[in-house]
Amino acid sequence: MAVKYATEAFVFKKEDRMDADRIFSVFTRDFGRLEIFGKAIRHINSKLRGGLELFSFSEIEFIQGKNKKILTDALLQKRYGALAKEPEKFAVANAIARVLGDFIKGQEVDPGIWDFIADIFEKLQDPATNSKLLYYYFFWNFISLLGYRPELANCVACRQALNPASLYFSYAGGGIACNMCAAHDKTATKVNADTVKILRLMVKQEWGMLLKLKVSPPSKKMLKAISDSYYHYLNDNAHYAN
């Protein structure tokens, strides 16, 4: 008799297969990332229909088949279906899902990541949330949880105090570099002091303070450029949980 496994799951991706099947990419409380096969789940009379939704938390049961994990039961706990009606927030939810898919590769249990995902989606549904800023808040704290917390207090290379007028972000070093060290770092790019201040507040998880900040257009542009570039650098060069 097949053994049933039970856990809580957050659905960050779904992919339709055949006429009525669906594969869910989920991050679970007890098993880390799983790919769960929903047999005939798209049929209108399926007992599992509605138990798993994109960007939702559910209690699930599954069995280990010969080649895949097969969903046997699902109970929806928390849905964020309203996000689909808000294009900007839905785009941010998809961007977060892309990060999860790229950086979490296997069954690596991490309570910190589980709790953080839940917190992020609670913030995302808040009407007062700046959703674009929340994405960067998510990204920098998520990579910190993976062990890539950026060095923002001192030069990442020489460890000396930083000059606010001459700051660089080193993708290879994983943090802020001084002028002298940046000169020998092909991955270093110039940043302004305001952007570094924003990054510091993010990794300290000062979300309330971040919402009160008036971020200038140049700093918004710089934050996006650094976040996107570091995302691609890590994704191309680092190794994650298998």
C-alpha positions in Angstrom: 0.0 0.0 0.0 1.4 3.4 -1.0 2.4 5.7 1.9 0.6 9.1 2.0 2.6 12.2 2.9 0.9 15.3 4.2 2.2 18.9 4.4 1.4 22.5 3.7 2.3 23.9 0.3 2.6 27.2 -1.4 1.9 27.0 -5.2 4.2 29.2 -7.3 3.8 27.6 -10.7 1.4 25.3 -12.5 1.6 23.7 -15.9 -1.2 21.9 -17.8 -0.5 18.5 -19.2 -2.5 16.3 -21.5 -6.3 16.9 -21.6 -6.9 17.5 -17.9 -3.8 16.9 -15.9 -1.7 19.6 -14.2 1.8 19.7 -12.6 2.2 22.1 -9.6 5.5 23.5 -8.5 5.2 24.0 -4.7 7.3 25.0 -1.8 6.3 22.9 1.2 6.8 23.3 4.9 8.1 19.8 5.4 9.8 18.8 2.2 11.0 22.0 0.5 10.3 22.2 -3.2 8.2 19.5 -4.9 6.6 18.9 -8.3 3.1 17.5 -7.6 1.1 15.7 -10.3 -2.6 16.4 -10.3 -4.3 13.6 -12.3 -7.4 14.8 -14.2 -7.5 17.8 -11.8 -8.9 20.1 -14.5 -12.0 18.0 -14.9 -15.0 20.0 -13.6 -16.1 17.1 -11.4 -12.6 16.4 -9.9 -12.6 16.3 -6.1 -9.2 18.0 -6.2 -10.3 20.9 -8.3 -10.0 24.2 -6.4 -7.8 22.6 -3.7 -4.6 24.0 -5.3 -4.5 27.4 -6.9 -1.6 29.6 -8.1 -0.3 31.8 -5.3 -2.2 30.0 -2.6 -1.4 28.0 0.5 -3.0 24.6 0.8 -2.9 21.4 3.0 -2.0 18.6 0.6 -1.6 14.8 0.6 0.4 12.9 -2.0 1.9 9.5 -2.7 5.2 8.7 -4.3 4.5 7.0 -7.6 7.1 5.3 -9.8 8.3 8.5 -11.4 6.3 11.3 -9.8 4.5 12.5 -6.7 0.8 12.2 -7.2 -1.7 14.5 -5.4 -4.4 12.6 -3.5 -6.0 15.4 -1.5 -5.9 19.2 -1.3 -7.6 21.7 1.0 -7.3 25.4 0.2 -6.1 27.4 3.3 -5.3 30.9 2.0 -5.8 32.2 -1.5 -4.6 35.4 -3.1 -6.9 35.2 -6.1 -7.5 38.9 -6.0 -4.0 39.5 -7.2 -5.1 38.4 -10.7 -7.4 41.5 -10.8 -4.5 43.9 -10.1 -2.0 43.7 -13.0 0.9 45.3 -11.2 0.6 43.1 -8.1 0.1 40.0 -10.3 3.2 40.8 -12.3 5.1 41.1 -9.0 3.7 37.7 -7.8 4.9 36.2 -11.1 8.3 37.8 -10.7 8.6 36.3 -7.1 7.5 32.9 -8.5 10.3 33.1 -11.1 12.9 33.8 -8.4 11.6 30.8 -6.4 11.7 28.6 -9.5 15.3 29.6 -10.4 16.8 29.6 -7.0 15.2 26.6 -5.2 16.0 23.5 -7.1 15.3 20.6 -4.8 13.9 19.2 -1.6 15.6 21.5 0.9 13.5 22.2 4.0 13.8 25.8 5.2 11.4 27.2 7.8 12.8 30.7 7.3 11.9 30.7 3.6 8.5 29.2 4.3 7.6 32.0 6.8 9.1 34.7 4.6 7.0 33.7 1.6 3.9 33.8 3.7 4.8 37.3 5.0 5.6 38.6 1.5 2.2 37.5 0.1 0.4 39.1 3.1 2.2 42.3 2.4 1.4 42.0 -1.3 -2.3 41.9 -0.8 -2.2 45.0 1.5 -3.8 47.9 -0.4 -1.1 50.3 1.0 1.8 48.2 -0.4 4.2 49.5 -2.9 4.3 46.3 -4.9 7.4 47.1 -7.0 9.4 48.0 -3.9 8.1 44.8 -2.3 9.6 42.7 -5.1 13.1 44.1 -4.4 12.5 43.7 -0.6 11.6 40.1 -1.3 14.6 39.5 -3.6 17.3 40.9 -1.3 16.0 39.1 1.8 15.4 35.9 -0.1 19.0 35.7 -1.4 20.1 36.6 2.2 18.2 33.6 3.5 20.0 31.5 0.9 23.4 32.7 2.3 24.0 35.6 -0.1 23.3 38.5 2.2 25.1 41.5 0.7 27.9 43.3 2.6 26.7 46.9 2.9 28.4 48.3 6.0 32.1 48.1 4.9 34.0 47.5 1.7 33.3 43.9 0.7 37.0 43.5 -0.4 39.2 45.5 1.9 36.8 45.8 4.9 37.5 49.5 5.2 34.9 52.2 5.9 33.0 53.4 2.9 32.9 56.9 1.4 29.3 57.8 0.6 30.5 59.8 -2.4 32.3 56.8 -4.0 30.3 53.6 -3.8 30.2 50.6 -6.1 28.3 47.3 -6.0 30.4 44.3 -6.7 28.5 41.4 -8.1 31.4 39.0 -7.7 32.1 40.2 -4.1 28.4 40.3 -3.1 28.3 43.8 -1.7 29.5 47.4 -1.7 33.1 48.1 -2.7 35.2 51.2 -2.2 36.7 53.2 -5.1 40.2 51.5 -4.8 38.8 47.9 -4.8 36.3 48.6 -7.5 39.1 49.6 -9.8 40.3 46.0 -9.9 36.8 44.4 -10.1 35.3 44.0 -13.5 31.9 43.3 -12.0 31.7 46.5 -9.9 29.2 49.2 -10.9 28.7 52.7 -9.5 25.8 53.2 -7.1 24.6 56.2 -5.2 24.3 56.5 -1.4 20.5 56.6 -1.5 20.3 53.2 -3.2 22.7 51.7 -0.6 20.5 53.2 2.2 17.5 51.5 0.6 19.4 48.1 0.4 20.4 48.4 4.1 16.8 49.0 5.2 15.7 46.1 3.0 18.1 43.5 4.5 17.2 44.8 8.0 13.6 44.2 7.0 12.5 47.7 7.9 9.4 47.5 5.7 7.5 50.2 7.5 10.3 52.7 7.1 10.8 51.8 3.4 7.1 52.6 2.8 7.7 56.1 4.2 10.7 56.8 2.0 10.5 59.1 -1.1 12.7 57.3 -3.6 13.9 59.5 -6.4 13.5 58.3 -10.0 17.3 57.8 -10.4 17.5 55.7 -7.3 14.5 53.6 -8.5 16.2 53.0 -11.8 19.5 52.1 -10.0 17.8 49.7 -7.6 16.2 47.9 -10.5 19.4 47.7 -12.4 21.4 46.4 -9.5 18.7 43.9 -8.5 18.2 42.5 -12.0 22.0 42.3 -12.7 22.7 40.6 -9.4 19.8 38.2 -10.0 21.4 37.1 -13.3 24.9 37.0 -11.9 23.8 34.7 -9.1 21.7 32.6 -11.3 24.5 32.1 -13.8 27.4 31.6 -11.3 26.1 30.2 -8.0 24.9 26.8 -6.9 21.7 26.3 -4.9 19.9 23.5 -3.1 19.6 20.3 -5.2 
